[in-house]
């Protein structure tokens, strides 16, 4: 799920990326949580940025040990 999300993101197919990253995040994959949060922050694959939802995914990823997510929360 995470890898498919990254493949779609690299292809600039952001809506598909968000769909797959959401599945990965819901399954508990910290990297998917982090990358979904980045998409939500940057308005990639979503209609409008959702910073509060992104912060929630950053927080969950940080709680799972993702260092980049912790950095994004503190910065």
N, C-alpha and C positions, 0 to 999 in steps of 0.2 A: 504494500500500500504506500509506504513512504517512498520507496524507490520509483514507483509509477508517478507519484506526485512530483518528484524531482525531475524525472524525464519530461513530463509535460511542462514544468516550469522552465526548464532549459530550452524547450521548443517555443517558449512564449505563449503557450496555450494555458493561460492562467486559470481560467474557469475550471478546466479539467484538473489542473494541479490542485486547486482548492478542494475539489470533491475528493480526490484521493488522499490528500493530506488530512482532511477532516476524518476520513475513515481510519487512517493511521493514528491520529490523535485520540479519537474515541476508543481505539483499541489499546491505548496506553503507551504509545511509542514516543519518547521524549523528543527525538529529532523531528518527528512529524508535528508535534505540538509547537515546537519552536518555529519551524518553517511556516506553519499555518499562521502563527502570530505575526510573522514578518509580512506575509501576504495581506493580512487584515490591516496592519499598520500602513502598508504602502499602497493600499487599494489595488492590489493585483488580483484579478479574478473575482472581485466583489464589487457591488454597485457603489459603495461608499466606504471610506475607512471606518473601522470600528475599533477605536483605541481601547475602550474598556474591555471588549471581548478579547482583543489581542493581549492585554495585560493579564487577563485570566489564564490564557494559554501559556504566556511566558512564565507565570507563577507556577502553574502545574508542571511545566517542563523543568523549571529550576528545582522544584521539590523532588523531581525524579533524578536530579544530579546533572542536568544540562548546564554547563558553565556559561555558555553564551546567553542563555535565557536569564541567568542571574545577573549578568552584566547589563542586559537591556533593561532589567527592572531597576537597577541602581543608577543608571545613567540617564 
